[in-house]
Amino acid sequence: MRPPTLADSRVPNIWHPRTLLLKLVEVADEERVMHLSPGTRRATAAVLLAVVIQVIASPVASAYEFKRTLREGSSGRDVRALQIRIAGWFPAADQSLFDIDGLFDADTKVALQRFQAHYGLAVDGIAGDATFAALNALQERDGTTVNFDWSEFWQNSNSSCSATANSYAGTFEGGPIEARKIKKNVRRLMWRLEALRAKLGGQAIGINSGYRSIAYNQCIGGASASQHMYGTAVDMKVVGTTNRLTRDVGKATQLHGIACYSSKTHNHLDLRLQNEALPSAQFWYWPDRDAYGRDLADDNQPCWGETITTSPRTSKSSAGDSTEPTWTESEVQAWEKAGEPDDMGRGD
């Protein structure tokens, strides 16, 4: 879950220009600060005024500087930028890949229409001012999305790991590719998670493992070709939602890798088909199901939370029979804080 920010209505926005102007007046004129020397008051007021000017002059959050209307048949970098942002809205759940290639095709139109419908826009499959405004509203000034923060994806630290492994904590450094490329992958993953979150009713998503450096991944027993080392994967839980429902909705959100575990209580999600740095792993990876319709982990055991509730049924049955518990906000927060297990068993 994104840490509270100044954009959070529960946090006083002390840097809002209006608040700063009030503080400016307060410092200059209020009787309770009159014990300060005139020079100190003027200097403090000048600093605050400079900050006000800086805040006012700062550009508004912008998902991308779209400069033209985009429709079927359009092509270019702006179409690619649009596709990155709406890929999670492509509704196919049959392992049909949504291409991010800069070509506005029929699939792009379908994804855009789903996005428009969810956000109450005219469902015309044309990206114009209203669509761009909706996209802008979903992105912060630093390039993150409104419900996720870079810090949620930074490498963790672990007391059992070496100083070298832990030296990359709080960064995207130490991986098999450049940090800037890892950050680019993380940004793309954020947009996919925004779509998943919206489809699950806006429930908060908790992440306890995002990026891992090579050294850290080895220390905690991650898979030798883990997507986490490229910034294309997260281990996650969703508040008020079962793991099974998250996986099912994820299949219609262009999440190429979806994994669950028989002894671990989280889901793993990744974008492996669009990880160009690891072509050997560019394949769909979803759980198999047994005769009872339960999702199976790699050890061929039912994923955590999957129980037998009826007689054997087809592998196409839905999660409607699941008695799996949902997660409370406090449970997800505690799980996030705990970080990864000391040994992932080379399975993540």
N, C-alpha and C positions, 0 to 999 in steps of 0.2 A: 504494500500500500504506500502511496506517495506520502512522504513526510509532510506535516503541515507547513504551508508557505504563506507568504504575505497575500497570496491570492485567495487563501482559505478564509471564508467569512468568519470563522471562529478565531482567527488571529488578527489582532489590531493592525491595520495597515498604516504603520507609522510613517511610511515613506510616501504616502499619497500626497500630492502637491498641496491639497487643501490643508491637510494636517501639518505639513511642514510650514506653510504660510502662517498658520495659527501659532505654531511654535516660534516662528520668527517674531511675530508681534509680541508673544509672551516674553521672550528673552529681552526684547527691546524696551517694553513698556510696563510689564507687570510689577507691582510693588514688591512681590516676594523675591524678585531677583535684583532689586534696586541696590542691594548691598555690594553688587559687583561694580567695579569701576566702569565709568563710561566707555573707556577704551576696550575693556574686555567684552562688554555687551555689544559694542559695534562689531568687534572681530567675530564674535560668535554668530551674530546676525548675518554677517557677510558670508560665513561658511554655510549656514543654512540656506541662504538665498542662492548660493552657487549650486547646492544640491537640488533645490527646487527647479532651477533652470535646467539642470542636467536631466532630471526626471521628466520634465515637460518636453524636453527636446528629444528624449529617447524614442525610437520607433516603436510602434505598437507591435504586439506579437503577430507574426505572420507565418503561415504554414509554407508559403512559397509566393513569390511575386509573379502570379499569373497575369499575363498582359493581354490575353485574348480569350475569346470564347472557344471552348473545345467541344467538338462533336465527332460523331462517327466519321472516320476518314481523315481526321487530323493526325499529325505525327510530329514528333520532336521531343526535346528534353522536358518541356512542360507537360506533355502527355505522360511521360515516364513518371514525373513527379506526382501527377494525379493518380496514376496506377498504384504507386507505392502506398498512397494514403487510403485508397478504397479497395485494395486487394482483398481485405478481410470480409468484404461485403459480397464477394462473388459466391453465390449460394450453392454451388455444386458440392455434394458430399460423396462423390463417386471417384475421388482421386483424379479429377480433371484439373490440370494445372492452369492457373491464371497467369498468363505471361506478362512480365513487366519489361516491355520492349520498346515503348515509345510509340506504339501504333494503336490508335483508338479504333478497336474492332468491336464486334458484337458483344464479346465477353465484357469488355470495358464498359459498354453501355449498360449491360445488365447489372454489373456491380454498382455503377453510379446510380442507377434507378433505385436499387435497394438502399443505398446510403441516403438518397434524397427522401425516400419514403419514411425512413426511420426518423429523420430530423425535420419532418414536416415541410419539406420543400416541394415545389412543383416537380412531379415525377415525369420529366421529359427526356432524361438521358443526355442532357446538354449541360456542360459545366460552364456556368456564367457567374455573374456577381454574387448571386445568392448562395450558390454552392461554394464559391471561394470564401465567402464570409463564414460559412459553417465550418469549413476546414480551418480557417484562421483561428476560430474560437476554440479549436481542439488542440492548438499548439502554443507552447510557451515561448517567450522571447529567446531562451537559450537553446531552442531546437528540440526540447523534449515535448511530450504530449501532456495534455492537461491533467491526466490521472497517473502519470508515471514520472519518475525523476531519475537522473543519471545515477544517483547514489544507490538506488535499488538494484542496479545492474553491475556496480563496481565489484571487484573481487573482495571476498571476505578475508579474514585472518583466522588462523587456527593455532592454538598454543602447541600442538603436536608437530607443527610444520617448521621447516628451517627458516632462518632469518632471510634467506634469499627468497623463498616462496612467499613469505609474509611481507616482503618489501614492496610487493605489487598491490597490497591491499589498498582499496580506495582509488584504484586506477584501472585503466584498460591496457596497461603495459605488460611486457613479458610473454606475449602470445606468439603464435606461429606466423601472424601477419601484423602489419603496422597498426598501431593504436587507433589512428584516424579511420582505418577501414573497419576495425572492430566497432568503433563508435557509430559508424554509418550503418552497420548491421543492427546494432542495438536500436537505433532510431527506427529502422524499418520494422523491427520486432515490436516496438512500442505501438506502432499504428495497427498492427495485427491484434495486439492485446486490447487496444481501445475498442475495436470492433467486437471482440469476444465479450468484453465487459458490457458493452451496450446491449448485446443480444441476451445476456444473462440478467437483464434488468438493472444494470448500473451497479451491481454488487462489487465491492472492493476486491481487488486481486492482490494477494500477498505473495512475495517472491523471497525465497531464502537462498537461492543460488542463481546468479546470472553469469557474468564473465568469470573465467578462471585462467590464470597464467599457466604456462606449461608446467612449471615447477609446482605450483599449488595443486593443479589437477592430479599430478602424479602423487603428491603427498596424501591427498584424501581418497585415493583409489578411484579416480574417475576413469571413464573409458579412454583407451589410448588415442582414439580419434574423436574425442568428445566435441560436440557442437558448442559446448560452453566456452571452449578456448577461442572461438571465432566471434563470440557475441551474438550467436544465432539461436541461443537456447535459454530457457528458464525452467527452474523447478518451482512449482506454484500451487496455491490453493485459492479458492474463491469463497468469500464469506457467504453464508446462507445457501450454499450450493453443494450438491454432492460431486465427488470426483467423477462419477460416471456421466452425469449431465454435462459437466465441463468438457469431458472428452467427446461426447456426442456432438455438442455444439461446435467444438473445435474442428471437427471434421468438415463442417460447412463454413469454416473461417480461414481456409487456406493455411492450415497448420500441417506441415508435411510429416513431421515427426511427433507422434503422440505416444507416450509410454506411461505405464503404471507398474506398480511393484506389489509383490505378495507380502512383503514385510515392511515396506516404507509407505507412509500415508499421504504422499503427494503425487501430482502428475508432472510429467516432463513434457514440454512443448518446444518445437523447434522449426526452423525454416531451412531445412537441409537441402531442399531442391534448388534453393536460390543462394546457396553458399558456394560461390564459384571457386573458392580456394581449396575445397575438399570434394572434387568430382567423384571420388570413390564412394561417397556416401549420398549421392544424389538419387535417392529412391524414396518412395513412400514407406512410412514405418508406423503402422497402426497396430493396436492389439488384436490378436485373434480372439475368437469367441468359442466357447465350448457348447455342448448340446443343450445346456441350460441358458444359453444367451449371456453368460458371464464373460466379461473381458478377462483375458489371460495375460499374465506377466511373462517375461522371457523364460522363467523357470517352469512354464506351463501350469502354474498354479493360479487360481483366481486372484485378480488384483485386490488389494486391500479394500474392504467394504463390500465386495461382491458376495452375495449369499444366495443359496438355493431357496427360492420361494414358491416355485411351481414345478410341475413335471417337465421333462426335457422339451425344448421348443426350438425353433429355427434360429440360426445365427443372425437373422434379420430382425429379431424381436427388439423392441425398444427398451429403454430403461424404466419403463413404467412400473415394473414389478419390484424394482430395487428397494431394499429396506436400509440402504446405506445412510448413515447419519450425515447431517450438514455441519458446516463449520461456523462457530460463533466468531465475532470479531476479535475477542480476547484470545481465543485459541489460535487464530491465524497470526495475530501479532506476536504471541509467544513463540510460535514456530519460526516466524521470520527472524526474530532476535536470536534464536538458537543457532542459526546457520546450518551448514551441511554436517552430516555425520562424519566422524573421523575416518570411516572407511565406506566408500560408496560401492565397494564390491566389483569395481571395473564395469559397472552396468549403466553408467550415466555420463 
